[in-house]
Amino acid sequence: MTRIQYLKCLALARSSAFVPIPYLTLDCFSGCALDSKRRAVTMAETASLIVGHCATFGGTWLHSEENEIELLSKRFDLVG
């Protein structure tokens, strides 16, 4: 995934109209921090991953997690 693609996913994740996919059903990311395999993902899946890691219950946003997911996204291949 390129930086521009990641930024589009990030914008989708921060959109008030976006309804994320439930985190526990995102099997495509299973183990992505532990191995170096490439993964085929959609924008909605990536945006849901971002929401799952960056949004807090208090309504704030963890920007440090954004950076971590951006590093991981270099091994994602955007499909669909």
N, C-alpha and C positions, 0 to 999 in steps of 0.2 A: 504494500500500500504506500502510495506517495504521501507527502506532507499535505498536499492540496486535498487528496481524498480523505485523509484523516481529519482535516479541518472541516470538511463537509459533514463528516460523521459527528464531530464535536458540535457543530451548529445544530444538527438534527437532535442530538442529545439534550441540548440546552433549550430547545424549542418547547414552548408551553403546550403545544398541540401533540407532541410526541408521547405515545404510550409505549413504554419499554416492554420488551419480551421478558417474562419472569426469569430471574437470574438462574434459578436452579435447572431450567430447561435448556440453557445454552451449552450443550455438550461440545460444540465445535471448538470451544476454548479450553477444554479440559487438559490441564497439564502444560499450557502454553508458556508459562513462566519457567518450566523445568526442562524443556527440550528445545531443539532448534528446528523442528519440523515446520513447514509452511502449512498454512490453513486457508481454505477457501471460505470466505465469510461474506455476508451481505452488509449493506450500510446499516440496516435496522439492528442486526446482531451486534455490530461494533458499537453503535450508539447505545444499545442496551448495556453492553459491557461497561461503557464509560459511565452511564448513569449508576449502575450497580456499584462502581468503585468510587465515584466522585461525589455523588449526592449524599448529603447527610440528613438525618431525621430532623435536624434543626433548621433545615432549609438553606444551609450553607453549601459551599462547593469546595472540594479538596483539590486545589490546583497542582499540588505535588503528585497526586495520583494521575492527573492528566498527562504529566510528563512521563511517568512510568508506562502508561498504556501506549503513549506515542512510540516509545522505544520498542515495545512488543509488536506494534502494528506494522513495523517494517517487515515482519515475517507473515503478514496476512495478505492474501490475494483477494481483491474485491471482485465478487461475482454478482450477477443480477442487477 
